[in-house]
Amino acid sequence: MPKHILVTGPSRSGKSEWAETLANKVSKPVIYVATAQENPDDPEWQQRIEKHLLRRPSHWQTLSVPHDLSITIEQAKPPSCLLVDSLGTWVANELEQDEESWQAIASQLLTTVQKASVDLIFVAEETGWGVVPAYPLGRLFRDRLGHLTRQLGTIVDTTYLVTGGHVLNLSLLGEPLTNIE
């Protein structure tokens, strides 16, 4: 039976490193699903992408998937483990979608995860721990990512919170909310 895991936490908390540690523990081929889009005009962004790339084992396959995440998951064949890094970047890539289109995309992802026959490890940023953004696009991003992460957390097998240099297994420590709006 495939395992589905969510790793969440604030910026620079070690989410990706923990997700990579989990992926290293499975005895399956790992496919790193990178949602970031390269931007040669932004050297700092390119350095971030390169840092992630250098940290990965060379035998992992990497797929660049800025948009078609559901399709990528649907097409994955056992015994693979997909490490999706990150949901926040993927949501940002879809911000131009109107609300109806976004709801269809998010719903399709959640349905695809529930049907997936491969191991899945998702990395998601916690953006709601700070002030409410003062601009509409920032609020839209925060709300969409927060809602998607909340929904995903109720359907995966295990949810981890990485913060303050520690990893917490929320599935063991917490109680899931059953009312998802």
Backbone torsions as a table, in degrees:
resi	resn	phi	psi	omega
1	MET	NA	129.8	-178.7
2	PRO	-69.4	149.5	176.7
3	LYS	-101.9	139.0	176.9
4	HIS	-123.1	126.1	-171.7
5	ILE	-129.7	142.4	172.7
6	LEU	-118.6	129.5	175.4
7	VAL	-117.2	118.6	-176.2
8	THR	-129.8	161.9	178.9
9	GLY	161.3	176.2	-179.4
10	PRO	-76.1	174.3	178.4
11	SER	-58.6	141.1	175.5
12	ARG	61.0	25.2	-177.6
13	SER	-86.9	-17.0	-176.4
14	GLY	104.5	14.6	-179.3
15	LYS	-55.1	-51.4	-177.1
16	SER	-63.5	-41.6	179.7
17	GLU	-62.6	-40.7	178.7
18	TRP	-66.6	-42.7	178.3
19	ALA	-61.2	-40.3	177.9
20	GLU	-65.7	-38.1	176.5
21	THR	-61.3	-45.0	178.4
22	LEU	-62.3	-43.1	179.8
23	ALA	-64.1	-37.0	178.4
24	ASN	-64.5	-24.4	-177.5
25	LYS	-81.2	-18.3	179.3
26	VAL	-81.5	147.2	179.6
27	SER	-99.3	52.3	-178.7
28	LYS	-134.6	157.2	174.3
29	PRO	-63.2	133.0	-178.8
30	VAL	-101.0	131.8	173.8
31	ILE	-115.1	115.6	-179.9
32	TYR	-86.7	115.6	-179.2
33	VAL	-97.4	100.2	-177.6
34	ALA	-88.6	119.6	-178.6
35	THR	-91.3	-10.4	-179.2
36	ALA	-73.3	143.1	174.6
37	GLN	-100.2	130.0	178.7
38	GLU	-65.6	147.9	178.7
39	ASN	-142.6	94.4	-178.1
40	PRO	-58.8	-19.7	178.9
41	ASP	-81.4	-3.2	-179.4
42	ASP	-124.8	87.8	-175.7
43	PRO	-60.2	-34.9	-180.0
44	GLU	-66.7	-40.2	177.2
45	TRP	-63.9	-43.5	178.7
46	GLN	-61.6	-36.5	177.7
47	GLN	-65.6	-38.3	177.4
48	ARG	-62.5	-46.1	179.1
49	ILE	-61.9	-44.1	179.8
50	GLU	-63.0	-39.3	178.6
51	LYS	-60.4	-44.3	177.5
52	HIS	-63.4	-42.7	-178.8
53	LEU	-62.7	-43.6	-178.3
54	LEU	-67.8	-25.0	-178.7
55	ARG	-78.2	-22.1	-176.6
56	ARG	-78.0	144.7	172.7
57	PRO	-60.7	143.7	-176.0
58	SER	-66.4	-21.8	-179.1
59	HIS	-83.2	-5.8	175.2
60	TRP	-75.5	139.7	173.1
61	GLN	-83.7	144.4	176.7
62	THR	-120.0	131.7	174.6
63	LEU	-118.3	134.5	174.1
64	SER	-92.4	114.4	-174.8
65	VAL	-133.6	79.0	-179.5
66	PRO	-75.0	-19.1	-175.6
67	HIS	-131.4	-52.8	-168.3
68	ASP	-84.8	58.1	-175.7
69	LEU	-66.9	-43.6	179.5
70	SER	-61.0	-43.4	179.8
71	ILE	-62.8	-42.6	179.5
72	THR	-60.7	-43.6	179.2
73	ILE	-66.7	-43.5	179.2
74	GLU	-59.3	-37.5	-175.1
75	GLN	-83.5	-11.1	-179.5
76	ALA	-68.7	138.5	-177.8
77	LYS	-111.6	140.8	173.9
78	PRO	-60.8	147.9	11.0
79	PRO	-101.2	47.7	-175.9
80	SER	-77.4	158.5	169.7
81	CYS	-124.1	117.9	177.5
82	LEU	-97.0	126.5	174.9
83	LEU	-107.3	110.6	-177.0
84	VAL	-97.6	113.4	-178.0
85	ASP	-131.6	101.2	12.7
86	SER	-141.9	162.3	177.2
87	LEU	-66.4	-36.2	179.9
88	GLY	-60.8	-43.0	178.9
89	THR	-67.1	-40.0	178.4
90	TRP	-63.0	-44.5	177.7
91	VAL	-60.8	-42.9	178.0
92	ALA	-59.4	-38.0	178.9
93	ASN	-66.1	-20.3	-177.2
94	GLU	-105.8	9.8	-175.3
95	LEU	-63.3	-22.6	-179.8
96	GLU	-73.6	-11.7	179.8
97	GLN	-68.9	138.9	173.2
98	ASP	-69.5	169.6	-172.8
99	GLU	-60.3	-41.6	-179.7
100	GLU	-64.7	-44.4	178.5
101	SER	-64.6	-42.5	178.8
102	TRP	-60.9	-44.6	179.9
103	GLN	-59.8	-39.0	178.5
104	ALA	-66.5	-41.8	180.0
105	ILE	-65.0	-46.5	-179.3
106	ALA	-65.1	-42.5	178.9
107	SER	-62.7	-41.5	178.1
108	GLN	-62.5	-41.2	178.5
109	LEU	-61.4	-47.6	-178.4
110	LEU	-62.3	-41.3	176.8
111	THR	-64.0	-42.8	179.9
112	THR	-62.6	-41.8	178.7
113	VAL	-61.0	-44.4	-178.2
114	GLN	-63.6	-28.1	-178.5
115	LYS	-96.5	-6.5	-172.1
116	ALA	-60.9	138.7	-179.9
117	SER	-103.0	11.1	179.2
118	VAL	-122.4	160.4	173.1
119	ASP	-67.3	141.6	179.3
120	LEU	-131.6	134.0	173.2
121	ILE	-127.3	117.3	179.9
122	PHE	-105.6	139.4	171.7
123	VAL	-107.7	128.7	-179.7
124	ALA	-136.8	136.8	178.5
125	GLU	-83.4	143.1	172.7
126	GLU	-93.9	105.7	-176.4
127	THR	-99.4	-10.5	-174.9
128	GLY	-89.6	10.5	-177.5
129	TRP	-86.9	-3.1	-178.7
130	GLY	-113.2	-160.8	179.5
131	VAL	-70.4	157.6	174.3
132	VAL	-69.5	126.5	-179.3
133	PRO	-56.1	144.5	-176.7
134	ALA	-83.2	-1.7	-177.9
135	TYR	-126.4	147.9	-173.0
136	PRO	-57.8	-41.9	-177.8
137	LEU	-65.7	-36.4	176.7
138	GLY	-64.9	-41.3	177.8
139	ARG	-67.1	-40.2	178.4
140	LEU	-61.6	-46.1	178.5
141	PHE	-59.7	-51.1	-178.3
142	ARG	-59.1	-44.1	-178.1
143	ASP	-68.9	-43.1	180.0
144	ARG	-65.3	-45.2	-179.6
145	LEU	-66.1	-44.2	179.6
146	GLY	-60.1	-44.0	-179.5
147	HIS	-66.8	-44.4	179.6
148	LEU	-63.2	-43.6	179.7
149	THR	-63.1	-41.5	178.4
150	ARG	-61.5	-45.8	179.3
151	GLN	-64.6	-44.2	-179.2
152	LEU	-62.8	-39.0	-180.0
153	GLY	-60.9	-23.6	179.8
154	THR	-86.4	-12.5	-177.5
155	ILE	-112.6	-11.5	178.1
156	VAL	-82.6	165.3	179.5
157	ASP	-74.1	-40.1	-175.5
158	THR	-140.4	137.5	174.9
159	THR	-121.5	128.1	177.9
160	TYR	-112.3	144.2	170.3
161	LEU	-112.4	126.1	177.7
162	VAL	-113.4	117.7	-179.6
163	THR	-160.7	150.4	176.2
164	GLY	56.8	30.0	179.0
165	GLY	77.4	15.1	-179.6
166	HIS	-132.8	153.7	175.9
167	VAL	-111.8	126.7	177.7
168	LEU	-115.5	131.0	174.8
169	ASN	-86.2	98.8	-177.1
170	LEU	-67.8	-25.0	179.4
171	SER	-67.4	-28.7	176.9
172	LEU	-88.6	-34.1	-173.8
173	LEU	-91.4	-26.5	-172.7
174	GLY	-108.0	-178.6	176.6
175	GLU	-126.3	127.7	-176.8
176	PRO	-70.2	144.5	172.4
177	LEU	-77.8	137.3	-178.9
178	THR	-100.5	-17.4	-179.6
179	ASN	-97.3	100.3	180.0
180	ILE	-106.4	120.8	178.5
181	GLU	-96.6	NA	NA
